[in-house]
Amino acid sequence: MVTGKEAADKLQIAPSTLRNYAKIFEDAGHGFQKDDRGYRIYTHKDIELITALIELRENSPKESTRILVDKLVDERYVSTEDERRYGRPDFPFPYFDIRFKQFKEEKKSLQQQLEKQEELTRQTLQEMQELKSAFQDLNELLLQKEERTGLNFWSKLKTK
């Protein structure tokens, strides 16, 4: 196990780049071991994983790092903190569990947005019905007045 600085030197990348890559891997479900101060400790497996990412980036320069990590995670076994915590062996594709949870949360959020939008649509339709009714009432009043006076809107325009 090596520190971030040592891992960055081994990988021939800047420590900040290593931190960025590690953060993306963590978001995808990979768990890094931490020392007593909370800093990441990189295992041989972690170094191999990041090496594979660097190679992918060299071969696919137009792809985003996140997409490449997703591809890498889909192809390899990546351990998660829960698996380490409970002493289970590495599980293939834990990323799917994480992504599934994210999709469920996103679905819930989208459903809430849709419900709000539907409520706004209902309110708008109700207001439009009320306006339509008000215009019909005004039109009725104008017709009644025109019948009483014998003048309609168009004849008033001609007389002016």
Secondary structure, 3 states (H helix, E strand, C coil): CECHHHHHHHHCCCHHHHHHHHHHHHHCCCCCEECCCCCEEECHHHHHHHHHHHHHHHHCCCCCHHHHHHHHHHHCECCCHHHHHCCCCCCECHHHHHHHHHHHHHHHHHHHHHHHHHHHHHHHHHHHHHHHHHHHHHHHHHHHHHHHHCCCHHHHHHHC
